[in-house]
């Protein structure tokens, strides 16, 4: 067994321990420990997904999900721990869409945490259907993405200058794995009075 395979198994074991810790913290109302455990678990999930992606064994579990519910879940996790205003815009979101919820959730959670670090006063999280695609958008009012990140064609850099724990290469690969009728998912980064992260998914 290779070191990478042992590391992957170890990640699974540690994630199980963190899940137990999170459950105990929630039962006793310890929200600070609960959040630490959840953040650590998400970091390990990103690491495991990266390993599977690099080993070409990453697969999707596509099912029908409610985009609005996903956004509200993510916002509920971070809202109480932040002074930044979080605005949700889901009026144009479709009722259902087909995607891998675990992986899409990971991408959006990463984008939201990144936005919260650099936002000045607020971030806006939206979901809408446009031209046959579901678009999730995370928009902050910070300084925006550095030019070298926007110009990064091979997408090997992290989403922010300080790093996010999830490289753009992996994020774009997860998006592109969502394919239907010849259409693939995409990720777009831009600046518009702050950083704009867009994840587009075919149905």
PyMOL CGO cylinders between C-alpha atoms (Angstrom):
from pymol import cmd
from pymol.cgo import CYLINDER

trace = [
    CYLINDER, 0.00, 0.00, 0.00, 1.36, 3.41, -1.00, 0.3, 1, 1, 1, 1, 1, 1,
    CYLINDER, 1.36, 3.41, -1.00, 1.77, 6.37, 1.32, 0.3, 1, 1, 1, 1, 1, 1,
    CYLINDER, 1.77, 6.37, 1.32, -1.03, 8.18, -0.54, 0.3, 1, 1, 1, 1, 1, 1,
    CYLINDER, -1.03, 8.18, -0.54, -3.42, 5.26, 0.02, 0.3, 1, 1, 1, 1, 1, 1,
    CYLINDER, -3.42, 5.26, 0.02, -2.51, 5.09, 3.72, 0.3, 1, 1, 1, 1, 1, 1,
    CYLINDER, -2.51, 5.09, 3.72, -3.02, 8.86, 3.98, 0.3, 1, 1, 1, 1, 1, 1,
    CYLINDER, -3.02, 8.86, 3.98, -6.46, 8.55, 2.36, 0.3, 1, 1, 1, 1, 1, 1,
    CYLINDER, -6.46, 8.55, 2.36, -7.52, 5.86, 4.84, 0.3, 1, 1, 1, 1, 1, 1,
    CYLINDER, -7.52, 5.86, 4.84, -6.17, 7.93, 7.72, 0.3, 1, 1, 1, 1, 1, 1,
    CYLINDER, -6.17, 7.93, 7.72, -8.20, 10.93, 6.54, 0.3, 1, 1, 1, 1, 1, 1,
    CYLINDER, -8.20, 10.93, 6.54, -11.35, 8.80, 6.66, 0.3, 1, 1, 1, 1, 1, 1,
    CYLINDER, -11.35, 8.80, 6.66, -10.56, 7.72, 10.23, 0.3, 1, 1, 1, 1, 1, 1,
    CYLINDER, -10.56, 7.72, 10.23, -9.84, 11.27, 11.39, 0.3, 1, 1, 1, 1, 1, 1,
    CYLINDER, -9.84, 11.27, 11.39, -13.04, 12.55, 9.73, 0.3, 1, 1, 1, 1, 1, 1,
    CYLINDER, -13.04, 12.55, 9.73, -15.02, 9.93, 11.68, 0.3, 1, 1, 1, 1, 1, 1,
    CYLINDER, -15.02, 9.93, 11.68, -13.40, 11.08, 14.93, 0.3, 1, 1, 1, 1, 1, 1,
    CYLINDER, -13.40, 11.08, 14.93, -14.17, 14.70, 14.10, 0.3, 1, 1, 1, 1, 1, 1,
    CYLINDER, -14.17, 14.70, 14.10, -17.80, 13.77, 13.41, 0.3, 1, 1, 1, 1, 1, 1,
    CYLINDER, -17.80, 13.77, 13.41, -18.02, 12.26, 16.90, 0.3, 1, 1, 1, 1, 1, 1,
    CYLINDER, -18.02, 12.26, 16.90, -16.39, 15.35, 18.40, 0.3, 1, 1, 1, 1, 1, 1,
    CYLINDER, -16.39, 15.35, 18.40, -18.80, 17.62, 16.51, 0.3, 1, 1, 1, 1, 1, 1,
    CYLINDER, -18.80, 17.62, 16.51, -21.76, 15.59, 17.75, 0.3, 1, 1, 1, 1, 1, 1,
    CYLINDER, -21.76, 15.59, 17.75, -20.59, 15.83, 21.36, 0.3, 1, 1, 1, 1, 1, 1,
    CYLINDER, -20.59, 15.83, 21.36, -19.95, 19.57, 21.04, 0.3, 1, 1, 1, 1, 1, 1,
    CYLINDER, -19.95, 19.57, 21.04, -23.40, 20.15, 19.55, 0.3, 1, 1, 1, 1, 1, 1,
    CYLINDER, -23.40, 20.15, 19.55, -25.06, 18.11, 22.32, 0.3, 1, 1, 1, 1, 1, 1,
    CYLINDER, -25.06, 18.11, 22.32, -23.53, 20.31, 25.01, 0.3, 1, 1, 1, 1, 1, 1,
    CYLINDER, -23.53, 20.31, 25.01, -24.09, 23.56, 23.11, 0.3, 1, 1, 1, 1, 1, 1,
    CYLINDER, -24.09, 23.56, 23.11, -20.39, 24.21, 22.51, 0.3, 1, 1, 1, 1, 1, 1,
    CYLINDER, -20.39, 24.21, 22.51, -20.70, 26.07, 19.21, 0.3, 1, 1, 1, 1, 1, 1,
    CYLINDER, -20.70, 26.07, 19.21, -17.04, 27.16, 19.13, 0.3, 1, 1, 1, 1, 1, 1,
    CYLINDER, -17.04, 27.16, 19.13, -15.73, 23.58, 19.29, 0.3, 1, 1, 1, 1, 1, 1,
    CYLINDER, -15.73, 23.58, 19.29, -18.42, 22.46, 16.87, 0.3, 1, 1, 1, 1, 1, 1,
    CYLINDER, -18.42, 22.46, 16.87, -17.29, 25.02, 14.29, 0.3, 1, 1, 1, 1, 1, 1,
    CYLINDER, -17.29, 25.02, 14.29, -13.63, 24.07, 14.71, 0.3, 1, 1, 1, 1, 1, 1,
    CYLINDER, -13.63, 24.07, 14.71, -14.48, 20.39, 14.20, 0.3, 1, 1, 1, 1, 1, 1,
    CYLINDER, -14.48, 20.39, 14.20, -16.60, 21.15, 11.12, 0.3, 1, 1, 1, 1, 1, 1,
    CYLINDER, -16.60, 21.15, 11.12, -13.87, 23.34, 9.60, 0.3, 1, 1, 1, 1, 1, 1,
    CYLINDER, -13.87, 23.34, 9.60, -11.25, 20.67, 10.19, 0.3, 1, 1, 1, 1, 1, 1,
    CYLINDER, -11.25, 20.67, 10.19, -13.51, 18.03, 8.64, 0.3, 1, 1, 1, 1, 1, 1,
    CYLINDER, -13.51, 18.03, 8.64, -14.08, 20.19, 5.56, 0.3, 1, 1, 1, 1, 1, 1,
    CYLINDER, -14.08, 20.19, 5.56, -10.32, 20.70, 5.17, 0.3, 1, 1, 1, 1, 1, 1,
    CYLINDER, -10.32, 20.70, 5.17, -9.79, 16.95, 5.24, 0.3, 1, 1, 1, 1, 1, 1,
    CYLINDER, -9.79, 16.95, 5.24, -12.59, 16.48, 2.72, 0.3, 1, 1, 1, 1, 1, 1,
    CYLINDER, -12.59, 16.48, 2.72, -10.85, 18.89, 0.35, 0.3, 1, 1, 1, 1, 1, 1,
    CYLINDER, -10.85, 18.89, 0.35, -7.58, 17.00, 0.80, 0.3, 1, 1, 1, 1, 1, 1,
    CYLINDER, -7.58, 17.00, 0.80, -9.27, 13.67, 0.09, 0.3, 1, 1, 1, 1, 1, 1,
    CYLINDER, -9.27, 13.67, 0.09, -11.01, 15.03, -3.00, 0.3, 1, 1, 1, 1, 1, 1,
    CYLINDER, -11.01, 15.03, -3.00, -7.68, 16.40, -4.22, 0.3, 1, 1, 1, 1, 1, 1,
    CYLINDER, -7.68, 16.40, -4.22, -6.05, 12.98, -3.77, 0.3, 1, 1, 1, 1, 1, 1,
    CYLINDER, -6.05, 12.98, -3.77, -8.85, 11.26, -5.68, 0.3, 1, 1, 1, 1, 1, 1,
    CYLINDER, -8.85, 11.26, -5.68, -8.71, 13.88, -8.41, 0.3, 1, 1, 1, 1, 1, 1,
    CYLINDER, -8.71, 13.88, -8.41, -4.95, 13.53, -8.87, 0.3, 1, 1, 1, 1, 1, 1,
    CYLINDER, -4.95, 13.53, -8.87, -5.31, 9.73, -8.85, 0.3, 1, 1, 1, 1, 1, 1,
    CYLINDER, -5.31, 9.73, -8.85, -8.11, 9.87, -11.44, 0.3, 1, 1, 1, 1, 1, 1,
    CYLINDER, -8.11, 9.87, -11.44, -10.51, 8.02, -9.14, 0.3, 1, 1, 1, 1, 1, 1,
    CYLINDER, -10.51, 8.02, -9.14, -12.81, 10.92, -8.31, 0.3, 1, 1, 1, 1, 1, 1,
    CYLINDER, -12.81, 10.92, -8.31, -16.42, 10.15, -9.26, 0.3, 1, 1, 1, 1, 1, 1,
    CYLINDER, -16.42, 10.15, -9.26, -19.66, 12.10, -8.98, 0.3, 1, 1, 1, 1, 1, 1,
    CYLINDER, -19.66, 12.10, -8.98, -22.81, 11.19, -7.06, 0.3, 1, 1, 1, 1, 1, 1,
    CYLINDER, -22.81, 11.19, -7.06, -25.37, 13.13, -9.10, 0.3, 1, 1, 1, 1, 1, 1,
    CYLINDER, -25.37, 13.13, -9.10, -28.87, 13.54, -7.70, 0.3, 1, 1, 1, 1, 1, 1,
    CYLINDER, -28.87, 13.54, -7.70, -31.66, 16.13, -7.64, 0.3, 1, 1, 1, 1, 1, 1,
    CYLINDER, -31.66, 16.13, -7.64, -31.14, 18.84, -5.02, 0.3, 1, 1, 1, 1, 1, 1,
    CYLINDER, -31.14, 18.84, -5.02, -32.66, 22.18, -4.01, 0.3, 1, 1, 1, 1, 1, 1,
    CYLINDER, -32.66, 22.18, -4.01, -30.12, 24.97, -4.69, 0.3, 1, 1, 1, 1, 1, 1,
    CYLINDER, -30.12, 24.97, -4.69, -31.83, 27.36, -2.23, 0.3, 1, 1, 1, 1, 1, 1,
    CYLINDER, -31.83, 27.36, -2.23, -31.51, 24.83, 0.58, 0.3, 1, 1, 1, 1, 1, 1,
    CYLINDER, -31.51, 24.83, 0.58, -27.79, 24.42, -0.10, 0.3, 1, 1, 1, 1, 1, 1,
    CYLINDER, -27.79, 24.42, -0.10, -27.20, 28.17, 0.11, 0.3, 1, 1, 1, 1, 1, 1,
    CYLINDER, -27.20, 28.17, 0.11, -29.19, 28.50, 3.31, 0.3, 1, 1, 1, 1, 1, 1,
    CYLINDER, -29.19, 28.50, 3.31, -27.28, 25.61, 4.90, 0.3, 1, 1, 1, 1, 1, 1,
    CYLINDER, -27.28, 25.61, 4.90, -23.95, 27.23, 4.11, 0.3, 1, 1, 1, 1, 1, 1,
    CYLINDER, -23.95, 27.23, 4.11, -25.07, 30.65, 5.33, 0.3, 1, 1, 1, 1, 1, 1,
    CYLINDER, -25.07, 30.65, 5.33, -26.40, 29.20, 8.59, 0.3, 1, 1, 1, 1, 1, 1,
    CYLINDER, -26.40, 29.20, 8.59, -22.99, 27.68, 9.29, 0.3, 1, 1, 1, 1, 1, 1,
    CYLINDER, -22.99, 27.68, 9.29, -21.06, 30.95, 9.00, 0.3, 1, 1, 1, 1, 1, 1,
    CYLINDER, -21.06, 30.95, 9.00, -23.52, 33.74, 9.82, 0.3, 1, 1, 1, 1, 1, 1,
    CYLINDER, -23.52, 33.74, 9.82, -23.37, 33.53, 13.63, 0.3, 1, 1, 1, 1, 1, 1,
    CYLINDER, -23.37, 33.53, 13.63, -19.57, 33.54, 13.67, 0.3, 1, 1, 1, 1, 1, 1,
    CYLINDER, -19.57, 33.54, 13.67, -19.11, 36.63, 11.49, 0.3, 1, 1, 1, 1, 1, 1,
    CYLINDER, -19.11, 36.63, 11.49, -19.86, 40.34, 11.66, 0.3, 1, 1, 1, 1, 1, 1,
    CYLINDER, -19.86, 40.34, 11.66, -19.92, 40.57, 7.87, 0.3, 1, 1, 1, 1, 1, 1,
    CYLINDER, -19.92, 40.57, 7.87, -23.42, 41.02, 6.45, 0.3, 1, 1, 1, 1, 1, 1,
    CYLINDER, -23.42, 41.02, 6.45, -24.46, 38.03, 4.32, 0.3, 1, 1, 1, 1, 1, 1,
    CYLINDER, -24.46, 38.03, 4.32, -27.11, 38.69, 1.69, 0.3, 1, 1, 1, 1, 1, 1,
    CYLINDER, -27.11, 38.69, 1.69, -28.92, 35.77, 0.03, 0.3, 1, 1, 1, 1, 1, 1,
    CYLINDER, -28.92, 35.77, 0.03, -30.40, 36.26, -3.44, 0.3, 1, 1, 1, 1, 1, 1,
    CYLINDER, -30.40, 36.26, -3.44, -32.22, 33.11, -4.54, 0.3, 1, 1, 1, 1, 1, 1,
    CYLINDER, -32.22, 33.11, -4.54, -35.36, 34.52, -6.13, 0.3, 1, 1, 1, 1, 1, 1,
    CYLINDER, -35.36, 34.52, -6.13, -34.37, 33.28, -9.59, 0.3, 1, 1, 1, 1, 1, 1,
    CYLINDER, -34.37, 33.28, -9.59, -33.10, 29.89, -8.45, 0.3, 1, 1, 1, 1, 1, 1,
    CYLINDER, -33.10, 29.89, -8.45, -34.64, 26.73, -9.95, 0.3, 1, 1, 1, 1, 1, 1,
    CYLINDER, -34.64, 26.73, -9.95, -36.64, 24.47, -7.65, 0.3, 1, 1, 1, 1, 1, 1,
    CYLINDER, -36.64, 24.47, -7.65, -34.41, 21.46, -8.38, 0.3, 1, 1, 1, 1, 1, 1,
    CYLINDER, -34.41, 21.46, -8.38, -31.10, 20.82, -10.12, 0.3, 1, 1, 1, 1, 1, 1,
    CYLINDER, -31.10, 20.82, -10.12, -28.90, 17.79, -10.63, 0.3, 1, 1, 1, 1, 1, 1,
    CYLINDER, -28.90, 17.79, -10.63, -25.38, 17.87, -9.19, 0.3, 1, 1, 1, 1, 1, 1,
    CYLINDER, -25.38, 17.87, -9.19, -23.05, 16.23, -6.68, 0.3, 1, 1, 1, 1, 1, 1,
    CYLINDER, -23.05, 16.23, -6.68, -24.06, 18.01, -3.50, 0.3, 1, 1, 1, 1, 1, 1,
    CYLINDER, -24.06, 18.01, -3.50, -20.95, 17.06, -1.50, 0.3, 1, 1, 1, 1, 1, 1,
    CYLINDER, -20.95, 17.06, -1.50, -18.53, 18.41, -4.09, 0.3, 1, 1, 1, 1, 1, 1,
    CYLINDER, -18.53, 18.41, -4.09, -20.57, 21.49, -5.01, 0.3, 1, 1, 1, 1, 1, 1,
    CYLINDER, -20.57, 21.49, -5.01, -21.01, 22.26, -1.33, 0.3, 1, 1, 1, 1, 1, 1,
    CYLINDER, -21.01, 22.26, -1.33, -17.24, 22.02, -0.87, 0.3, 1, 1, 1, 1, 1, 1,
    CYLINDER, -17.24, 22.02, -0.87, -16.58, 24.49, -3.70, 0.3, 1, 1, 1, 1, 1, 1,
    CYLINDER, -16.58, 24.49, -3.70, -19.15, 26.98, -2.44, 0.3, 1, 1, 1, 1, 1, 1,
    CYLINDER, -19.15, 26.98, -2.44, -18.07, 26.69, 1.21, 0.3, 1, 1, 1, 1, 1, 1,
    CYLINDER, -18.07, 26.69, 1.21, -14.51, 27.42, 0.15, 0.3, 1, 1, 1, 1, 1, 1,
    CYLINDER, -14.51, 27.42, 0.15, -15.59, 30.43, -1.92, 0.3, 1, 1, 1, 1, 1, 1,
    CYLINDER, -15.59, 30.43, -1.92, -17.71, 31.77, 0.96, 0.3, 1, 1, 1, 1, 1, 1,
    CYLINDER, -17.71, 31.77, 0.96, -14.92, 31.44, 3.52, 0.3, 1, 1, 1, 1, 1, 1,
    CYLINDER, -14.92, 31.44, 3.52, -12.57, 33.17, 1.10, 0.3, 1, 1, 1, 1, 1, 1,
    CYLINDER, -12.57, 33.17, 1.10, -15.08, 36.00, 0.59, 0.3, 1, 1, 1, 1, 1, 1,
    CYLINDER, -15.08, 36.00, 0.59, -15.57, 36.43, 4.34, 0.3, 1, 1, 1, 1, 1, 1,
    CYLINDER, -15.57, 36.43, 4.34, -11.84, 36.87, 4.84, 0.3, 1, 1, 1, 1, 1, 1,
    CYLINDER, -11.84, 36.87, 4.84, -11.57, 39.70, 2.33, 0.3, 1, 1, 1, 1, 1, 1,
    CYLINDER, -11.57, 39.70, 2.33, -14.99, 41.36, 2.50, 0.3, 1, 1, 1, 1, 1, 1,
    CYLINDER, -14.99, 41.36, 2.50, -15.25, 44.83, 4.04, 0.3, 1, 1, 1, 1, 1, 1,
    CYLINDER, -15.25, 44.83, 4.04, -18.90, 44.89, 5.05, 0.3, 1, 1, 1, 1, 1, 1,
    CYLINDER, -18.90, 44.89, 5.05, -20.90, 42.31, 3.13, 0.3, 1, 1, 1, 1, 1, 1,
    CYLINDER, -20.90, 42.31, 3.13, -21.01, 39.36, 0.77, 0.3, 1, 1, 1, 1, 1, 1,
    CYLINDER, -21.01, 39.36, 0.77, -23.85, 38.32, -1.53, 0.3, 1, 1, 1, 1, 1, 1,
    CYLINDER, -23.85, 38.32, -1.53, -24.56, 34.67, -2.26, 0.3, 1, 1, 1, 1, 1, 1,
    CYLINDER, -24.56, 34.67, -2.26, -26.94, 34.00, -5.12, 0.3, 1, 1, 1, 1, 1, 1,
    CYLINDER, -26.94, 34.00, -5.12, -28.38, 31.16, -7.17, 0.3, 1, 1, 1, 1, 1, 1,
    CYLINDER, -28.38, 31.16, -7.17, -30.16, 31.59, -10.50, 0.3, 1, 1, 1, 1, 1, 1,
    CYLINDER, -30.16, 31.59, -10.50, -30.96, 29.73, -13.70, 0.3, 1, 1, 1, 1, 1, 1,
    CYLINDER, -30.96, 29.73, -13.70, -29.50, 31.30, -16.84, 0.3, 1, 1, 1, 1, 1, 1,
    CYLINDER, -29.50, 31.30, -16.84, -29.57, 29.82, -20.36, 0.3, 1, 1, 1, 1, 1, 1,
    CYLINDER, -29.57, 29.82, -20.36, -29.89, 26.24, -19.18, 0.3, 1, 1, 1, 1, 1, 1,
    CYLINDER, -29.89, 26.24, -19.18, -27.28, 26.53, -16.43, 0.3, 1, 1, 1, 1, 1, 1,
    CYLINDER, -27.28, 26.53, -16.43, -27.52, 26.88, -12.69, 0.3, 1, 1, 1, 1, 1, 1,
    CYLINDER, -27.52, 26.88, -12.69, -25.26, 29.70, -11.51, 0.3, 1, 1, 1, 1, 1, 1,
    CYLINDER, -25.26, 29.70, -11.51, -24.05, 29.96, -7.95, 0.3, 1, 1, 1, 1, 1, 1,
    CYLINDER, -24.05, 29.96, -7.95, -22.33, 33.29, -7.27, 0.3, 1, 1, 1, 1, 1, 1,
    CYLINDER, -22.33, 33.29, -7.27, -20.34, 34.54, -4.28, 0.3, 1, 1, 1, 1, 1, 1,
    CYLINDER, -20.34, 34.54, -4.28, -19.61, 38.28, -4.45, 0.3, 1, 1, 1, 1, 1, 1,
    CYLINDER, -19.61, 38.28, -4.45, -17.74, 40.23, -1.77, 0.3, 1, 1, 1, 1, 1, 1,
    CYLINDER, -17.74, 40.23, -1.77, -16.98, 43.95, -1.46, 0.3, 1, 1, 1, 1, 1, 1,
    CYLINDER, -16.98, 43.95, -1.46, -13.26, 43.56, -0.85, 0.3, 1, 1, 1, 1, 1, 1,
    CYLINDER, -13.26, 43.56, -0.85, -10.25, 44.44, -2.97, 0.3, 1, 1, 1, 1, 1, 1,
    CYLINDER, -10.25, 44.44, -2.97, -10.93, 41.74, -5.57, 0.3, 1, 1, 1, 1, 1, 1,
    CYLINDER, -10.93, 41.74, -5.57, -8.79, 38.95, -6.97, 0.3, 1, 1, 1, 1, 1, 1,
    CYLINDER, -8.79, 38.95, -6.97, -5.13, 39.68, -7.74, 0.3, 1, 1, 1, 1, 1, 1,
    CYLINDER, -5.13, 39.68, -7.74, -4.39, 40.02, -11.45, 0.3, 1, 1, 1, 1, 1, 1,
    CYLINDER, -4.39, 40.02, -11.45, -2.13, 36.96, -11.42, 0.3, 1, 1, 1, 1, 1, 1,
    CYLINDER, -2.13, 36.96, -11.42, -5.04, 34.82, -10.21, 0.3, 1, 1, 1, 1, 1, 1,
    CYLINDER, -5.04, 34.82, -10.21, -7.41, 36.15, -12.87, 0.3, 1, 1, 1, 1, 1, 1,
    CYLINDER, -7.41, 36.15, -12.87, -4.75, 35.53, -15.54, 0.3, 1, 1, 1, 1, 1, 1,
    CYLINDER, -4.75, 35.53, -15.54, -3.92, 32.03, -14.35, 0.3, 1, 1, 1, 1, 1, 1,
    CYLINDER, -3.92, 32.03, -14.35, -4.76, 29.80, -17.33, 0.3, 1, 1, 1, 1, 1, 1,
    CYLINDER, -4.76, 29.80, -17.33, -3.51, 26.52, -15.87, 0.3, 1, 1, 1, 1, 1, 1,
    CYLINDER, -3.51, 26.52, -15.87, -5.52, 27.14, -12.72, 0.3, 1, 1, 1, 1, 1, 1,
    CYLINDER, -5.52, 27.14, -12.72, -2.87, 25.69, -10.44, 0.3, 1, 1, 1, 1, 1, 1,
    CYLINDER, -2.87, 25.69, -10.44, -2.93, 28.61, -8.03, 0.3, 1, 1, 1, 1, 1, 1,
    CYLINDER, -2.93, 28.61, -8.03, -5.12, 28.93, -4.98, 0.3, 1, 1, 1, 1, 1, 1,
    CYLINDER, -5.12, 28.93, -4.98, -8.24, 31.09, -5.28, 0.3, 1, 1, 1, 1, 1, 1,
    CYLINDER, -8.24, 31.09, -5.28, -6.73, 33.90, -3.23, 0.3, 1, 1, 1, 1, 1, 1,
    CYLINDER, -6.73, 33.90, -3.23, -3.25, 35.32, -2.87, 0.3, 1, 1, 1, 1, 1, 1,
    CYLINDER, -3.25, 35.32, -2.87, -3.06, 33.88, 0.65, 0.3, 1, 1, 1, 1, 1, 1,
    CYLINDER, -3.06, 33.88, 0.65, -4.39, 30.50, -0.43, 0.3, 1, 1, 1, 1, 1, 1,
    CYLINDER, -4.39, 30.50, -0.43, -7.68, 28.85, 0.40, 0.3, 1, 1, 1, 1, 1, 1,
    CYLINDER, -7.68, 28.85, 0.40, -6.80, 25.19, 0.78, 0.3, 1, 1, 1, 1, 1, 1,
    CYLINDER, -6.80, 25.19, 0.78, -8.45, 24.41, -2.53, 0.3, 1, 1, 1, 1, 1, 1,
    CYLINDER, -8.45, 24.41, -2.53, -6.65, 25.15, -5.79, 0.3, 1, 1, 1, 1, 1, 1,
    CYLINDER, -6.65, 25.15, -5.79, -8.46, 26.44, -8.82, 0.3, 1, 1, 1, 1, 1, 1,
    CYLINDER, -8.46, 26.44, -8.82, -7.28, 23.41, -10.77, 0.3, 1, 1, 1, 1, 1, 1,
    CYLINDER, -7.28, 23.41, -10.77, -9.29, 21.10, -8.53, 0.3, 1, 1, 1, 1, 1, 1,
    CYLINDER, -9.29, 21.10, -8.53, -12.29, 23.45, -8.40, 0.3, 1, 1, 1, 1, 1, 1,
    CYLINDER, -12.29, 23.45, -8.40, -12.41, 23.68, -12.19, 0.3, 1, 1, 1, 1, 1, 1,
    CYLINDER, -12.41, 23.68, -12.19, -12.01, 19.95, -12.57, 0.3, 1, 1, 1, 1, 1, 1,
    CYLINDER, -12.01, 19.95, -12.57, -14.96, 19.28, -10.25, 0.3, 1, 1, 1, 1, 1, 1,
    CYLINDER, -14.96, 19.28, -10.25, -17.06, 21.80, -12.18, 0.3, 1, 1, 1, 1, 1, 1,
    CYLINDER, -17.06, 21.80, -12.18, -16.12, 20.27, -15.56, 0.3, 1, 1, 1, 1, 1, 1,
    CYLINDER, -16.12, 20.27, -15.56, -16.98, 16.78, -14.36, 0.3, 1, 1, 1, 1, 1, 1,
    CYLINDER, -16.98, 16.78, -14.36, -20.60, 17.95, -14.20, 0.3, 1, 1, 1, 1, 1, 1,
    CYLINDER, -20.60, 17.95, -14.20, -21.58, 17.25, -17.81, 0.3, 1, 1, 1, 1, 1, 1,
    CYLINDER, -21.58, 17.25, -17.81, -24.90, 16.84, -19.58, 0.3, 1, 1, 1, 1, 1, 1,
    CYLINDER, -24.90, 16.84, -19.58, -25.80, 16.83, -23.28, 0.3, 1, 1, 1, 1, 1, 1,
    CYLINDER, -25.80, 16.83, -23.28, -22.33, 18.04, -24.24, 0.3, 1, 1, 1, 1, 1, 1,
    CYLINDER, -22.33, 18.04, -24.24, -22.36, 20.94, -21.77, 0.3, 1, 1, 1, 1, 1, 1,
    CYLINDER, -22.36, 20.94, -21.77, -19.84, 21.10, -18.94, 0.3, 1, 1, 1, 1, 1, 1,
    CYLINDER, -19.84, 21.10, -18.94, -19.73, 23.02, -15.70, 0.3, 1, 1, 1, 1, 1, 1,
    CYLINDER, -19.73, 23.02, -15.70, -17.41, 26.00, -15.44, 0.3, 1, 1, 1, 1, 1, 1,
    CYLINDER, -17.41, 26.00, -15.44, -15.92, 28.37, -12.89, 0.3, 1, 1, 1, 1, 1, 1,
    CYLINDER, -15.92, 28.37, -12.89, -15.44, 32.07, -13.57, 0.3, 1, 1, 1, 1, 1, 1,
    CYLINDER, -15.44, 32.07, -13.57, -13.51, 34.60, -11.51, 0.3, 1, 1, 1, 1, 1, 1,
    CYLINDER, -13.51, 34.60, -11.51, -13.82, 38.34, -12.02, 0.3, 1, 1, 1, 1, 1, 1,
    CYLINDER, -13.82, 38.34, -12.02, -13.68, 41.66, -10.19, 0.3, 1, 1, 1, 1, 1, 1,
    CYLINDER, -13.68, 41.66, -10.19, -16.68, 43.98, -9.88, 0.3, 1, 1, 1, 1, 1, 1,
    CYLINDER, -16.68, 43.98, -9.88, -16.29, 46.23, -6.85, 0.3, 1, 1, 1, 1, 1, 1,
    CYLINDER, -16.29, 46.23, -6.85, -14.95, 43.14, -5.12, 0.3, 1, 1, 1, 1, 1, 1,
    CYLINDER, -14.95, 43.14, -5.12, -14.25, 39.52, -6.01, 0.3, 1, 1, 1, 1, 1, 1,
    CYLINDER, -14.25, 39.52, -6.01, -16.86, 37.53, -7.93, 0.3, 1, 1, 1, 1, 1, 1,
    CYLINDER, -16.86, 37.53, -7.93, -16.82, 33.72, -7.91, 0.3, 1, 1, 1, 1, 1, 1,
    CYLINDER, -16.82, 33.72, -7.91, -19.28, 31.96, -10.25, 0.3, 1, 1, 1, 1, 1, 1,
    CYLINDER, -19.28, 31.96, -10.25, -19.94, 28.24, -10.50, 0.3, 1, 1, 1, 1, 1, 1,
    CYLINDER, -19.94, 28.24, -10.50, -22.06, 27.26, -13.53, 0.3, 1, 1, 1, 1, 1, 1,
    CYLINDER, -22.06, 27.26, -13.53, -23.60, 23.79, -13.75, 0.3, 1, 1, 1, 1, 1, 1,
    CYLINDER, -23.60, 23.79, -13.75, -25.64, 22.11, -16.50, 0.3, 1, 1, 1, 1, 1, 1,
    CYLINDER, -25.64, 22.11, -16.50, -28.74, 20.24, -15.38, 0.3, 1, 1, 1, 1, 1, 1,
]
cmd.load_cgo(trace, "trace")
